[in-house]
Amino acid sequence: MNFFRTMLLLAALTALFMAIGFLIGGQTGMLIAFLIAAGMNVFAYWNSDKMVLAQQGAEEVDERTAPELYSIVRQLAANANLPMPKVYIIHTDQPNAFATGRNPQNAAVAASAGLLRIMSKEEVAGVLAHEMAHIKNRDTLIMTIAATIAGAISMLANFGMFFGGNRDNNGGGIVSTLLAVIVAPLAAGIIQMAISRSREYVADKDGGEICQRPLWLASALQKIEQAAHQIPNEQAERNPASAQLYIINPLSGQGMDNLFSTHPNTANRVAALVEQARQMGDTQEPTAAHMSPVQGFEAGSGPWQQRPRSGRRPFEVGPWNRSS
């Protein structure tokens, strides 16, 4: 049902884009709008992951440079029956994370330096399990396409401002053009937000199943929400279209679960995860014993680089570690 709803919303975005083309340029405008949308989606399909990672200043790490983080991702990928994604660190003190990629075979997960310093290993595992769920459900492609079409709608509406509509080609003239300029980007934003919000609830639930400890994610969401209000994410601020990819809105702390929020209300997400944990028989909340950060990202150890330490056993996550 959620997948069907998402496809309907994407169809609505495409139809809105073509309608703006018609209002501005009649049938010719609608055809041009369709061709632009198709071209942008093809480009986004093949290059969206590279674009997003570059925009966010992400740096790829591996098993040598970030052994514990890499180990967590590898074990979660095994839990989810997914190929091992590429792993990145985002150079920001704001705790946050996102996933990108057109399919599970070409996916990447990115965690911020702030997330790895502030969160416990269990909470990091919960967050990355959520991102693995996005990869498994192919949400990264869906949300990237939604962002691409929404951006194109705004571009086309602004284009119409300079030409004022084409009355001779069945266009609606200046009134229709103004309507497109004002209403269409707002409608596109609402549809884009609806897509993002619907996928976040699903990814929370599936992420809880992947790590088998929904309360790890619930605890992390509460911490990220609080920190996001206080610590800016300069990369996300420069590229706000990517905000919907993050697990928590990196631009502002919107506390209301309303039509204009790119993310669901965090309290609602936490409540759903607590209920999921109850149904799974998991009532053990994260404790002080689980508060060590991922190795190499402790305060004072450097902004992102992780140095292996001999004699340390990799952190293990999954149903086999439920008693920890």
Secondary structure, 3 states (H helix, E strand, C coil): CHHHHHHHHHHHHHHHHHHHHHHHHHHHHHHHHHHHHHHHHHHHHHHHHHHHHHHCCEEEECCCCCHHHHHHHHHHHHHCCCCCCEEEEECCCCCCEEEEECCHHHEEEEEEHHHHHHCCHHHHHHHHHHHHHHHHCCHHHHHHHHHHHHHHHHHHHHHHHHHCCCHHHCCCHHHHHHHHHHHHHHHHHHHHHHHHHHHHHHHHHHHHHHHCCHHHHHHHHHHHHHHHCCCCCHHHHHCHHHHHHECCCCCCCCCCCCCCCCCCCHHHHHHHHHHHHHHCCCCCCCCHHHCCCCCCCCCCCCCCCCCCCCCCCCCCCCHHHCCC
